[in-house]
Amino acid sequence: MKRFTFYMAALVLGIFLLGTSNYAQEKAQSKKHVKTQKQINKQNIVYTCPMDPEVKSDKSGKCPKCKMDLEKKVVKIEKQAKIQRDVYTCPMHSEVTSNKPGKCSKCGMNLEKIKK
């Protein structure tokens, strides 16, 4: 009788462990799917002409110059391009730049904000 109880407990434990491992795998796959979706959302789709690359559109169609079909091009949007940071530079030494106000390391003048 003790062996039977032992085997039943081992069987129940095995089923429990198998079920939890499947749950963990499914959860990991769903996280991977969400991550892939986020990567897709960080891309921008642009349609360009193969002959006239300066022609760009946000939807498919024909090139107004040569009447060729516009081709789909996926452009990744970089976070750095979205965020505009202030840049400060020395009026006398343009190579001296900083992301915050301060003094020029060469002449000691105040750094001025560059207007974009």
DAFEN-V905422 format. One record per helix or strand. SS is the DSSP state (helix for helix, strand for strand). FROM is the first residue (numbers start at 0). LEN is the number of residues. If there is no record, write none. Layout:
ss=SS from=FROM len=LEN
ss=SS from=FROM len=LEN
This chain:
ss=helix from=1 len=40
ss=strand from=42 len=6
ss=strand from=55 len=2
ss=strand from=61 len=1
ss=strand from=68 len=1
ss=strand from=70 len=6
ss=helix from=78 len=4
ss=strand from=87 len=2
ss=strand from=96 len=2
ss=strand from=102 len=1
ss=strand from=109 len=1
ss=strand from=111 len=2
